[in-house]
Amino acid sequence: MKADPVDASGSPQHMIWARMARYLLDIADLGGVDYRSVFEGLPFDAISLPTMRQIRWEDYAILVERLEERAGSPAAFGEVIRSTYTAVTPELQALARVAVTPSTLYRFLYGVVNPIVFPPVQHEILECTDERFVLRFSVRPGARPALAVFRATTPGLCALPNHLGLPDAVVTAELGATRSTFDIRLPKVAPRLERLRDAASAAAGRIAFNLGFSGEDASLDVTLGAGLIDPPNDDRDEATRVSIATTKWLLTPRQIEVLTLVVHGLSNKEIAQAQGRAENTIELHMTHLLRKAGVTSRTALISRFWAIT
C-alpha cells in the first residue's frame, strides 16, 4: 500500500475514505442532529466533503466527537446511528444478498472492507461462528486515539443483521481510546437462509477444484460458505495479500476495491450494485486487473491472489 501522506512537520497524516464521513452526515440528517456547526477548524464542510476522496483520521475522530455533542450525549447519538444505519448504508443490501448469513456478512465487512477504508485501525477477527463474532480494533502507532469512533461503531454492529431481515445483534463492548473489543451475539438465521447456506456449502468441492493450487502444489483450501469464498486458512491475512497485490500489480484505488470483492466470489453485477456503479465500469476494471495480474480468467485471478506469498 502507499504510505500515508506527510505534513510539513514530518508527521504522517493517517487517511481514511471521505465517504465514511459522509455517512455520518447522512445519519445526523436523518436523525435530526444539527451538524451545521461541527466543521469549525476542519478542512472540509458539508459542501466540499462530497467532492473529497480521503480525509484525515484525526478530522474524522473530531467529527464523531462533535456529532455526539450535538446529539446530546454519546448514548443519544448511538441510538440515532442504530435507527438510521440500514437507511444510510444501502450498499450493504447488495452484500447481504450475497452473504446470506450474519457471520459471513460481518466477516466480509470487517475482514475485507473496513481495513481498506480505515487503514489507521488494525482489525482483528478473534472468533467467527454462526452464533458469535468477536472483533478487536486497535489504533495503529502514530494515529490519534479515538474513543468516540469506537463507541459509535457499537450501534452499527448491533444493526448490521437488519440488512438480512434479522433482528439486532447483541453487542458487549470493551471500549478504549486505542483498543476496543466487541463480542457480538448473532441472531438466529431463518430456515430459508440456512438452506441457502447449505446449498452454497455443497458446491465447495467444485469451487476448490476450479481455484487450483498454490505455488507449492498445495491445494488452496477454499470453501463457498454462505455465498462467499472463504480465504485459505494460513498465516498471511487478507489485508497483507491486498497490500502485496497492490504493490506487485500497481493497482489503483478503484481496482483494489473491485479485487477485494472479486476474490470473495462476487459477480460484476453484484460488485456494481455494492459500489453504486455501472456494470460496464466494473467490467473495465476487471479487464485491467486480469492484465496487471498476468492472467486471462476470473478463476485464475482469484487463484493467483490467494497464492500470493
N, C-alpha and C positions, 0 to 999 in steps of 0.2 A: 504494500500500500504506500501511497505517497505520504511523506512526513507532514505533520501539521505545519501550517504557516507560522512564521516567527515575526513578532512585532519589533519595533525599533530598539527595544531594550534587550532583545535577545531571548525573551520568554516565549515559549510555544503557545500558540493560540489553538487550543483544542476546539475542533469544529464539529458541528452536527448538521444534519439536514434541516434546512429552514422550514420544511413542511411540518415538522413536529411542533414548531411554534405556532404555525397557522392552525393546527388542530386545537391548540389551547385557546386561541381567539374564537374559533367556532364554538367550542364548549362554553366559553364565557358568554358569547352572544345568545346561544340557545338557552342557557341557564339564567339569563337576566343579570349577569355580573357586568357592571360598568367598567370597561377597561380603557376608557379614553385617556386616563392619566398615568397608565403604567409604563409609558415609553420614555419618560424623562431620563435623560442621560444615556439612553440606549442608541445604538447606531441604526435603528430602524423604527418604523411606526406602522400603523395598520395599512397604510397605502403602499409603502415601499417593501414591506415584508413579502408579499406575494411575488415580487419580482426577483427575490434572492434565492440562491440555491443552498447556501450554507450560512450559518451564524455561529458565533462563539458559544461554547458550552456555558461559560460564565454568564453570558447575557440570557441564555435560556433559563438558567437557575434563578436569576434575578426576576425574570418574567413570572415564573411559577410562584415565587415568594410574594410578589406584589398582587397577583391574582388571588392568592389565599387571603391576603389582607382585604382586598376589595369585596370578597365574598363574605367576609365577617369573621371567618375562622378557618383553620385547616379542615376541620370536620365538615363545615358548610361547603367548602369548595370540593371536597371529596364526594359529597352527595351530588353536587352538580355534575361532576365527571361521570359518576356511576349512572346517573339518569339520562345522560346525553351520549354516552360512549358509542352505542351502536349507530346512532344517527350521524355522528361526525366521522365514522370510520367505515364508509360503505365498501372500501376496497377489501375489507376483511370478509365481506359477504361472499365474494368470489373464492377466496382462500378457504372459507368454511365449507363451501360446497365440495371442495376437493379433499379437505382434511378429514371430514366425516365424523371424527371423534374429538372431544376436548383435548385429550393428551397430545394428539398429533398436531392440533392447531397451536397449542402452547409451545410445543417443541419447535415447530417451524418458525413461529413468530419470534420466540426468544432465543432460539438457537441459530437462526439464519438471518432474519430481517433486522432485528434490533441491534445486533453487534455491528451491522453495516451503517445504520443511521445514527447510532450513538457510539462512535469509536472511543470517546473518553471513558466509557464504562465497560469493565470486563463483565461478561455474562457467563455464569456457570450453572448448568443444569445438574443438580445434585441427585435428583430422583425423578423418574418419569414412568408411571404406571397408569392403568386405566382409572385408578382411584385417587392418585396423588401425584402432584408435581411440585418439586422443591427447587427454587431458583435463588441464586445469590448474585447481587450486583456489587461490584467494587469499583470505586473511582480510581482511575489509573494515576500513577505518580505525576505530580505537576498540575493535575486538573482540580478545579475548585470543588471543595466539599459541597454537597447538595442534599441536605436532609429533606427539603421541601419537594424536590424532584422525586425522591424515593417514596415519600409519603403520598404524593399524587399518583404514583404508579399503582398503589393498592386498589383503588376502586376500579381501575381498568382491568386488573387481574380478576377481580370479582365478576365483572360484567362480560368478559370475553365469551363465555359459553352461550350468551344470549344470541350470538350470531348463528348458532346451531339450533336455535329454538329451545334452548335448555335454560333452567334457572341459574341464578348466580352461583359461582363457586364460593366456598368458604375459605377466606384467606387469613392466616395468622402471620403477622409481620413482626420481625425484629428489626427495628429501624435505627440506623445510624447515619451520620453525616458522610462517611466514606465507605461504609459497607452495610448492606441490608439483605436480610434473608426472608423469603416468602414461602410459607408452607401452605400449599393450595390443595384443598379437598375438592375434587371434581364431582360434578353432578352425575348421576347415573345416566348412562346412554340409553336412549329409547331402543326398543327391539328392532325397529326399522334400520337404525344406524348400525346396530350390531350385525345385522345381516349383510349390509354393505361392506362393513369392515371384514367380515369373514370371507365374503366373496373376493375382496381385494387380496387378502392373505393367501387365498387358494391359488392366485396367479403368481405367487412369489417365485416359484421354481422357474417358470418361463422367463421372468424378468431377469433373474440372476444369470440364467444361461445367456440371454441376449447381451448382458453387460460384459461378459467375458472375464478376463483375468488381469491381475496386476503384472508389473514388470518382473516380479519374481515367480511368475507362473502359479501364484496362489490365487484361488478363487476369490473374486470380490464378493464378500458376504453381504449381499443386499437383500432386503425383503420389501415387498409392497404392502405396507401396513397402513390401514385407514386411508388409502388413496394416495399416499406419498411414499417415495422411495426413501428408506432409512439409509443413512450413511454407513459405510463399512465400520466395523467395530474395531478400531485400532487407536493408537495413542495420538494421532495427529487430528486435532479438532477441525471443524469445518471452516472456522474463521481463518485458520492458518492456511488451509488449502486455497481459500479465496484470495488471500494475500499473495501466495506464491503464484497462482494463476494470473493475477493482475500484473505482477512483475514480469513473468515469463512471456505472457501473451500480449502485453501492452494494451490492456483493456481500458476503455473509457468508463466513466461512472454509470452510464446507461447500460453498457454491455455487462458490467458487474451485476447490476440489478437483474437483468434477464438471465444471466448464468445461474445465479443463486436459486432462481425458480425452476429453470430447466432441469437442474441436477436433482430436483425433488419430484420430477415426473409431470410437471405442469405442461399442458399443450400451449401452442402460440395463442390460441383463443383465450384460454384461461389466464395467461400472463397479461394479455391485452386488457381483459376485464379487471384484473387485480391492479393494474397500473393506470387504468383510465386512458389507454392509448389505442390507436387503430391497429388492427391485426397485421396489416401490411408493414407497419413500422416495426413490429416485433419480428416479422419475417426478415426484414433488412438487418436487424441486429443479429439474428441467428446466422445469416449468411456471413457476416463479418466474424462472428465467434468461431464458426467452423473453419474459416480461412486462417484465423490467427492461431487456433489450436492445432492446425495441420491435420484436420480430419474431414471426412466427407459425409458423415451422417450424425444425426442427433444421438443415437445409441453410442457411437464411438466417442462423441464429445463427453457424454456422461461417464463412460468408462475411463477416459483419459483423466477427467477431473478427479475421480476417486482413486486413481493410481498415482496421483501427484506425491512426490517424496521430496 
